[in-house]
């Protein structure tokens, strides 16, 4: 068999395949770069309860209505930009369990003011920060022995 007798590469098929791959890569890049809200699908007014893990000597604390509103508004306003894959990495400073009514909607872990985690991804705030200073103040408040009785 002569090499020159091989069928030529179908250029249309090759161009079509390259276009599909480029389209998929573009879609993945856009998905990665578009900021999302940690409260996806919910407004701050919909959030009825936030339970926080991470306060020393206390365990899980259910925040009052005002504290819940402040944190929900912060998470809604600052949005979140994917900043890496967190699969297999552990650790958090504050783990926020967020509820709408009696329905648990998500857990968002605050690591630093500019680093959070939600299931598979690390997130950086697109604007603002993840109220880490406020969470530290709440930690001091709830670990105060006079408050807990």
Order of alpha helices (4+ residues) and beta strands (2+ residues): alpha-beta-beta-alpha-beta-beta-beta-beta-beta-alpha
